[in-house]
């Protein structure tokens, strides 16, 4: 039996692609183990899969001043020895790292044990954790053509991001019934992230009457962001968060308004959903979402509206523009080279094992 260790943590975006890989890895005869932090969200998410989980010491890698910057390097060093001990016990044939600060000691320990490592970088420019880990990797998978040029020659693979198989199994009619919508009017799905976006939420709600003239609206507004004053509007539904029904909501959506996180936009690409991207601004991020969105706009997949430019008027214009040209966006997405990320990544793992 082939053995693989998956690692990634800190945010759901560093875990869910690993989970998307699991069914195919099992089909290919892999025994899967997972290494994450002792108390990170990855531990809770992986617990639901039944995959054996191993926790290591970890410290966050920060670009800004924080008193923990003095203690966390020692946690990272301890994490390296923790990871080395676990890898010696598990004896994996290959390690796959989705990123996040917990993965750095795992990747470095794997290199010193001569275990091949595949890294996946979601954003156009590598984050700090992956920058530290790339020298120890055999292959580096990425989502954007522009990223290939930033990676060491011979290591880069344009793969796309692994997408949960369940998202392709949505039922349009079930989505419409869940929202109490009719099939004769197009559906706009608005996704503002797990915490929601004030700018997006306000732009949608301040414009709801104009939007409802042409669309039925599903609004995923984030935790504690429901607006009870809008509950009487026919054709408008709002939820803090959706998990089980998300596949059906995607299936019934004609266009989508979304943040520009790498995993989110790769899902939109895979599902061929015309979209308006509103990336997080520089004041709230390192700018990776802005670069992600610009790449998708350049390739013809998305209409981009910067957060500083979001108003009820500009958002309504964007929604109408994308809906009118939706066939053009779908055709561009159909030309994408990112055909089967899961098969590409599992194929790389098989190649590295065979080569070794």
MIGUDREN-850191 format. One record per residue (C-alpha): residue number from 1; residue in one letter; x, y, z. Coordinates in steps of 0.5 Angstrom, whole numbers. Last residue first. Layout:
BEGIN
+-----+---------+-------+-------+-------+
! num ! residuo !    xx !    yy !    zz !
+-----+---------+-------+-------+-------+
! NUM !       a !     X !     Y !     Z !
...
+-----+---------+-------+-------+-------+
END
This chain:
BEGIN
+-----+---------+-------+-------+-------+
! num ! residuo !    xx !    yy !    zz !
+-----+---------+-------+-------+-------+
! 356 !       x !    24 !    14 !   -12 !
! 355 !       x !    22 !    15 !   -19 !
! 354 !       x !    16 !    11 !   -18 !
! 353 !       x !    14 !    15 !   -12 !
! 352 !       x !    15 !    22 !   -15 !
! 351 !       x !    11 !    19 !   -21 !
! 350 !       x !     5 !    17 !   -17 !
! 349 !       x !     5 !    23 !   -13 !
! 348 !       x !     5 !    27 !   -19 !
! 347 !       x !    -1 !    23 !   -22 !
! 346 !       x !    -5 !    25 !   -15 !
! 345 !       x !    -4 !    32 !   -16 !
! 344 !       x !    -6 !    32 !   -24 !
! 343 !       x !   -12 !    28 !   -22 !
! 342 !       x !   -14 !    32 !   -17 !
! 341 !       x !   -13 !    39 !   -21 !
! 340 !       x !   -17 !    36 !   -27 !
! 339 !       x !   -18 !    41 !   -33 !
! 338 !       x !   -14 !    47 !   -31 !
! 337 !       x !   -12 !    49 !   -38 !
! 336 !       x !   -18 !    53 !   -38 !
! 335 !       x !   -22 !    54 !   -45 !
! 334 !       x !   -29 !    53 !   -42 !
! 333 !       x !   -28 !    58 !   -37 !
! 332 !       x !   -27 !    63 !   -43 !
! 331 !       x !   -34 !    60 !   -46 !
! 330 !       x !   -37 !    61 !   -40 !
! 329 !       x !   -35 !    68 !   -39 !
! 328 !       x !   -38 !    70 !   -46 !
! 327 !       x !   -44 !    66 !   -45 !
! 326 !       x !   -45 !    71 !   -39 !
! 325 !       x !   -45 !    77 !   -43 !
! 324 !       x !   -52 !    80 !   -41 !
! 323 !       x !   -51 !    77 !   -34 !
! 322 !       x !   -44 !    80 !   -33 !
! 321 !       x !   -46 !    87 !   -35 !
! 320 !       x !   -52 !    87 !   -31 !
! 319 !       x !   -49 !    84 !   -24 !
! 318 !       x !   -43 !    90 !   -26 !
! 317 !       x !   -48 !    95 !   -26 !
! 316 !       x !   -52 !    93 !   -20 !
! 315 !       x !   -45 !    93 !   -16 !
! 314 !       x !   -43 !   100 !   -19 !
! 313 !       x !   -50 !   103 !   -17 !
! 312 !       x !   -50 !   100 !   -10 !
! 311 !       x !   -43 !   102 !    -9 !
! 310 !       x !   -36 !    98 !    -9 !
! 309 !       x !   -31 !   102 !   -11 !
! 308 !       x !   -26 !   102 !    -5 !
! 307 !       x !   -28 !    94 !    -6 !
! 306 !       x !   -25 !    93 !   -13 !
! 305 !       x !   -30 !    91 !   -18 !
! 304 !       x !   -27 !    85 !   -22 !
! 303 !       x !   -31 !    82 !   -28 !
! 302 !       x !   -29 !    75 !   -28 !
! 301 !       x !   -27 !    69 !   -33 !
! 300 !       x !   -24 !    73 !   -39 !
! 299 !       x !   -16 !    71 !   -38 !
! 298 !       x !   -15 !    78 !   -36 !
! 297 !       x !   -20 !    78 !   -31 !
! 296 !       x !   -18 !    72 !   -27 !
! 295 !       x !   -11 !    74 !   -27 !
! 294 !       x !   -14 !    81 !   -24 !
! 293 !       x !   -18 !    77 !   -19 !
! 292 !       x !   -12 !    73 !   -16 !
! 291 !       x !    -8 !    79 !   -16 !
! 290 !       x !   -13 !    83 !   -12 !
! 289 !       x !   -14 !    77 !    -7 !
! 288 !       x !    -6 !    77 !    -6 !
! 287 !       x !    -6 !    84 !    -3 !
! 286 !       x !    -3 !    83 !     3 !
! 285 !       x !    -9 !    83 !     7 !
! 284 !       x !   -14 !    88 !    10 !
! 283 !       x !   -12 !    95 !     8 !
! 282 !       x !    -9 !    92 !     2 !
! 281 !       x !   -17 !    91 !     0 !
! 280 !       x !   -20 !    84 !     0 !
! 279 !       x !   -22 !    82 !    -7 !
! 278 !       x !   -29 !    84 !   -10 !
! 277 !       x !   -30 !    79 !   -16 !
! 276 !       x !   -36 !    79 !   -20 !
! 275 !       x !   -38 !    72 !   -23 !
! 274 !       x !   -40 !    68 !   -29 !
! 273 !       x !   -40 !    60 !   -26 !
! 272 !       x !   -37 !    55 !   -30 !
! 271 !       x !   -37 !    50 !   -24 !
! 270 !       x !   -29 !    49 !   -24 !
! 269 !       x !   -28 !    57 !   -25 !
! 268 !       x !   -33 !    58 !   -19 !
! 267 !       x !   -29 !    53 !   -15 !
! 266 !       x !   -22 !    56 !   -17 !
! 265 !       x !   -25 !    63 !   -15 !
! 264 !       x !   -27 !    60 !    -8 !
! 263 !       x !   -20 !    57 !    -7 !
! 262 !       x !   -16 !    63 !    -9 !
! 261 !       x !   -20 !    68 !    -5 !
! 260 !       x !   -23 !    73 !    -9 !
! 259 !       x !   -29 !    75 !    -5 !
! 258 !       x !   -36 !    73 !    -9 !
! 257 !       x !   -42 !    75 !   -13 !
! 256 !       x !   -44 !    70 !   -17 !
! 255 !       x !   -48 !    69 !   -24 !
! 254 !       x !   -54 !    64 !   -26 !
! 253 !       x !   -54 !    60 !   -19 !
! 252 !       x !   -59 !    54 !   -19 !
! 251 !       x !   -53 !    49 !   -18 !
! 250 !       x !   -49 !    54 !   -14 !
! 249 !       x !   -55 !    54 !    -9 !
! 248 !       x !   -55 !    46 !   -10 !
! 247 !       x !   -48 !    45 !    -8 !
! 246 !       x !   -48 !    50 !    -2 !
! 245 !       x !   -54 !    46 !     1 !
! 244 !       x !   -50 !    42 !     6 !
! 243 !       x !   -46 !    48 !     8 !
! 242 !       x !   -49 !    55 !     8 !
! 241 !       x !   -47 !    61 !    13 !
! 240 !       x !   -51 !    67 !    15 !
! 239 !       x !   -56 !    66 !    11 !
! 238 !       x !   -61 !    71 !     7 !
! 237 !       x !   -66 !    70 !     2 !
! 236 !       x !   -69 !    75 !    -3 !
! 235 !       x !   -74 !    73 !    -8 !
! 234 !       x !   -80 !    76 !    -5 !
! 233 !       x !   -78 !    82 !     0 !
! 232 !       x !   -81 !    80 !     7 !
! 231 !       x !   -75 !    78 !    11 !
! 230 !       x !   -71 !    85 !     9 !
! 229 !       x !   -72 !    88 !    16 !
! 228 !       x !   -69 !    82 !    19 !
! 227 !       x !   -62 !    84 !    17 !
! 226 !       x !   -57 !    78 !    18 !
! 225 !       x !   -50 !    80 !    19 !
! 224 !       x !   -49 !    76 !    26 !
! 223 !       x !   -44 !    71 !    22 !
! 222 !       x !   -43 !    72 !    14 !
! 221 !       x !   -48 !    75 !     9 !
! 220 !       x !   -49 !    69 !     4 !
! 219 !       x !   -55 !    72 !     0 !
! 218 !       x !   -59 !    69 !    -5 !
! 217 !       x !   -62 !    74 !   -10 !
! 216 !       x !   -68 !    73 !   -15 !
! 215 !       x !   -66 !    77 !   -21 !
! 214 !       x !   -69 !    82 !   -25 !
! 213 !       x !   -73 !    87 !   -21 !
! 212 !       x !   -70 !    84 !   -15 !
! 211 !       x !   -64 !    87 !   -16 !
! 210 !       x !   -67 !    94 !   -17 !
! 209 !       x !   -71 !    93 !   -10 !
! 208 !       x !   -65 !    90 !    -7 !
! 207 !       x !   -60 !    96 !    -8 !
! 206 !       x !   -59 !    98 !    -1 !
! 205 !       x !   -59 !    91 !     1 !
! 204 !       x !   -53 !    89 !    -4 !
! 203 !       x !   -49 !    95 !    -3 !
! 202 !       x !   -49 !    94 !     4 !
! 201 !       x !   -48 !    87 !     4 !
! 200 !       x !   -42 !    88 !     0 !
! 199 !       x !   -39 !    93 !     3 !
! 198 !       x !   -40 !    90 !    10 !
! 197 !       x !   -37 !    84 !     8 !
! 196 !       x !   -39 !    77 !    11 !
! 195 !       x !   -35 !    73 !    17 !
! 194 !       x !   -35 !    67 !    13 !
! 193 !       x !   -34 !    70 !     6 !
! 192 !       x !   -38 !    75 !     2 !
! 191 !       x !   -42 !    70 !    -2 !
! 190 !       x !   -48 !    73 !    -7 !
! 189 !       x !   -52 !    68 !   -11 !
! 188 !       x !   -56 !    72 !   -16 !
! 187 !       x !   -61 !    67 !   -19 !
! 186 !       x !   -65 !    68 !   -26 !
! 185 !       x !   -73 !    68 !   -26 !
! 184 !       x !   -77 !    63 !   -29 !
! 183 !       x !   -75 !    57 !   -25 !
! 182 !       x !   -79 !    60 !   -18 !
! 181 !       x !   -75 !    61 !   -12 !
! 180 !       x !   -77 !    58 !    -5 !
! 179 !       x !   -70 !    58 !    -3 !
! 178 !       x !   -70 !    51 !    -1 !
! 177 !       x !   -74 !    49 !    -7 !
! 176 !       x !   -69 !    53 !   -12 !
! 175 !       x !   -63 !    49 !    -9 !
! 174 !       x !   -67 !    43 !   -10 !
! 173 !       x !   -69 !    44 !   -17 !
! 172 !       x !   -62 !    46 !   -19 !
! 171 !       x !   -59 !    40 !   -16 !
! 170 !       x !   -52 !    40 !   -14 !
! 169 !       x !   -47 !    34 !   -15 !
! 168 !       x !   -41 !    38 !   -18 !
! 167 !       x !   -40 !    41 !   -11 !
! 166 !       x !   -40 !    34 !    -8 !
! 165 !       x !   -33 !    33 !   -11 !
! 164 !       x !   -29 !    38 !    -7 !
! 163 !       x !   -25 !    42 !   -12 !
! 162 !       x !   -17 !    41 !   -12 !
! 161 !       x !   -14 !    48 !   -14 !
! 160 !       x !   -11 !    49 !   -21 !
! 159 !       x !    -5 !    44 !   -24 !
! 158 !       x !     0 !    49 !   -27 !
! 157 !       x !     6 !    45 !   -25 !
! 156 !       x !    12 !    49 !   -22 !
! 155 !       x !    19 !    45 !   -20 !
! 154 !       x !    23 !    45 !   -27 !
! 153 !       x !    25 !    52 !   -26 !
! 152 !       x !    24 !    55 !   -19 !
! 151 !       x !    17 !    59 !   -18 !
! 150 !       x !    16 !    66 !   -20 !
! 149 !       x !    14 !    65 !   -28 !
! 148 !       x !     9 !    59 !   -26 !
! 147 !       x !     6 !    64 !   -22 !
! 146 !       x !     3 !    68 !   -28 !
! 145 !       x !     0 !    62 !   -31 !
! 144 !       x !    -4 !    62 !   -24 !
! 143 !       x !    -7 !    56 !   -20 !
! 142 !       x !    -1 !    53 !   -17 !
! 141 !       x !     3 !    46 !   -16 !
! 140 !       x !    10 !    46 !   -13 !
! 139 !       x !    14 !    40 !   -14 !
! 138 !       x !    20 !    37 !   -11 !
! 137 !       x !    20 !    41 !    -5 !
! 136 !       x !    25 !    43 !     0 !
! 135 !       x !    27 !    50 !    -3 !
! 134 !       x !    19 !    51 !    -3 !
! 133 !       x !    18 !    51 !     4 !
! 132 !       x !    20 !    58 !     6 !
! 131 !       x !    17 !    61 !     1 !
! 130 !       x !    11 !    57 !     2 !
! 129 !       x !    10 !    59 !     9 !
! 128 !       x !    11 !    67 !     7 !
! 127 !       x !     5 !    66 !     2 !
! 126 !       x !     7 !    65 !    -6 !
! 125 !       x !     5 !    70 !   -11 !
! 124 !       x !    -1 !    68 !   -15 !
! 123 !       x !    -5 !    65 !    -9 !
! 122 !       x !    -7 !    58 !    -8 !
! 121 !       x !     1 !    55 !    -7 !
! 120 !       x !     1 !    47 !    -7 !
! 119 !       x !     7 !    44 !    -5 !
! 118 !       x !     9 !    37 !    -7 !
! 117 !       x !    14 !    33 !    -2 !
! 116 !       x !    19 !    27 !    -4 !
! 115 !       x !    21 !    24 !     3 !
! 114 !       x !    29 !    24 !     3 !
! 113 !       x !    29 !    24 !    11 !
! 112 !       x !    32 !    31 !    11 !
! 111 !       x !    27 !    34 !     6 !
! 110 !       x !    21 !    31 !    10 !
! 109 !       x !    23 !    35 !    16 !
! 108 !       x !    23 !    41 !    12 !
! 107 !       x !    16 !    40 !     9 !
! 106 !       x !    13 !    38 !    16 !
! 105 !       x !    17 !    44 !    20 !
! 104 !       x !    14 !    49 !    14 !
! 103 !       x !     7 !    46 !    14 !
! 102 !       x !     4 !    49 !    21 !
! 101 !       x !     5 !    56 !    18 !
! 100 !       x !     0 !    55 !    13 !
!  99 !       x !     0 !    51 !     6 !
!  98 !       x !    -3 !    46 !     2 !
!  97 !       x !     3 !    41 !     3 !
!  96 !       x !     3 !    34 !     0 !
!  95 !       x !     8 !    29 !     3 !
!  94 !       x !    10 !    22 !    -1 !
!  93 !       x !    12 !    15 !     0 !
!  92 !       x !    10 !    16 !     8 !
!  91 !       x !    14 !    12 !    13 !
!  90 !       x !     9 !    13 !    19 !
!  89 !       x !    14 !    13 !    25 !
!  88 !       x !    20 !    16 !    21 !
!  87 !       x !    15 !    22 !    19 !
!  86 !       x !    12 !    22 !    26 !
!  85 !       x !    19 !    23 !    29 !
!  84 !       x !    21 !    28 !    24 !
!  83 !       x !    14 !    32 !    25 !
!  82 !       x !    15 !    33 !    32 !
!  81 !       x !    23 !    35 !    31 !
!  80 !       x !    21 !    40 !    26 !
!  79 !       x !    15 !    43 !    31 !
!  78 !       x !    20 !    44 !    36 !
!  77 !       x !    24 !    48 !    32 !
!  76 !       x !    17 !    52 !    30 !
!  75 !       x !    15 !    53 !    37 !
!  74 !       x !    22 !    56 !    38 !
!  73 !       x !    21 !    61 !    33 !
!  72 !       x !    14 !    62 !    36 !
!  71 !       x !    17 !    65 !    42 !
!  70 !       x !    20 !    72 !    40 !
!  69 !       x !    15 !    73 !    35 !
!  68 !       x !    10 !    72 !    40 !
!  67 !       x !    11 !    80 !    42 !
!  66 !       x !     8 !    82 !    36 !
!  65 !       x !    12 !    86 !    30 !
!  64 !       x !     9 !    85 !    23 !
!  63 !       x !    11 !    80 !    18 !
!  62 !       x !     9 !    74 !    22 !
!  61 !       x !    10 !    67 !    22 !
!  60 !       x !     6 !    63 !    27 !
!  59 !       x !     8 !    58 !    31 !
!  58 !       x !     7 !    51 !    31 !
!  57 !       x !     8 !    44 !    36 !
!  56 !       x !     5 !    38 !    32 !
!  55 !       x !    -1 !    34 !    32 !
!  54 !       x !    -2 !    28 !    29 !
!  53 !       x !    -9 !    26 !    25 !
!  52 !       x !   -11 !    19 !    23 !
!  51 !       x !   -16 !    20 !    17 !
!  50 !       x !   -24 !    19 !    20 !
!  49 !       x !   -26 !    25 !    15 !
!  48 !       x !   -30 !    28 !    21 !
!  47 !       x !   -24 !    29 !    25 !
!  46 !       x !   -20 !    32 !    19 !
!  45 !       x !   -24 !    39 !    20 !
!  44 !       x !   -23 !    39 !    28 !
!  43 !       x !   -16 !    38 !    27 !
!  42 !       x !   -15 !    43 !    21 !
!  41 !       x !   -19 !    48 !    26 !
!  40 !       x !   -12 !    49 !    30 !
!  39 !       x !   -11 !    46 !    37 !
!  38 !       x !    -5 !    41 !    36 !
!  37 !       x !    -3 !    43 !    29 !
!  36 !       x !    -3 !    39 !    23 !
!  35 !       x !    -1 !    33 !    20 !
!  34 !       x !    -5 !    28 !    17 !
!  33 !       x !    -5 !    21 !    15 !
!  32 !       x !    -7 !    17 !     8 !
!  31 !       x !    -6 !    10 !     6 !
!  30 !       x !    -6 !    10 !    -1 !
!  29 !       x !    -9 !     5 !    -6 !
!  28 !       x !   -11 !    10 !   -12 !
!  27 !       x !   -18 !    10 !   -10 !
!  26 !       x !   -16 !    12 !    -3 !
!  25 !       x !   -12 !    18 !    -6 !
!  24 !       x !   -18 !    20 !   -11 !
!  23 !       x !   -23 !    20 !    -4 !
!  22 !       x !   -18 !    24 !     0 !
!  21 !       x !   -16 !    30 !    -5 !
!  20 !       x !   -22 !    34 !    -4 !
!  19 !       x !   -20 !    34 !     4 !
!  18 !       x !   -13 !    36 !     2 !
!  17 !       x !   -17 !    42 !    -2 !
!  16 !       x !   -21 !    43 !     4 !
!  15 !       x !   -15 !    44 !     9 !
!  14 !       x !   -11 !    50 !     7 !
!  13 !       x !   -17 !    54 !     5 !
!  12 !       x !   -20 !    53 !    12 !
!  11 !       x !   -15 !    57 !    15 !
!  10 !       x !    -9 !    55 !    20 !
!   9 !       x !    -7 !    49 !    17 !
!   8 !       x !    -4 !    44 !    12 !
!   7 !       x !    -1 !    37 !    12 !
!   6 !       x !    -3 !    31 !     8 !
!   5 !       x !     2 !    25 !     9 !
!   4 !       x !     2 !    19 !     4 !
!   3 !       x !     3 !    12 !     4 !
!   2 !       x !     2 !     7 !    -2 !
!   1 !       x !     0 !     0 !     0 !
+-----+---------+-------+-------+-------+
END
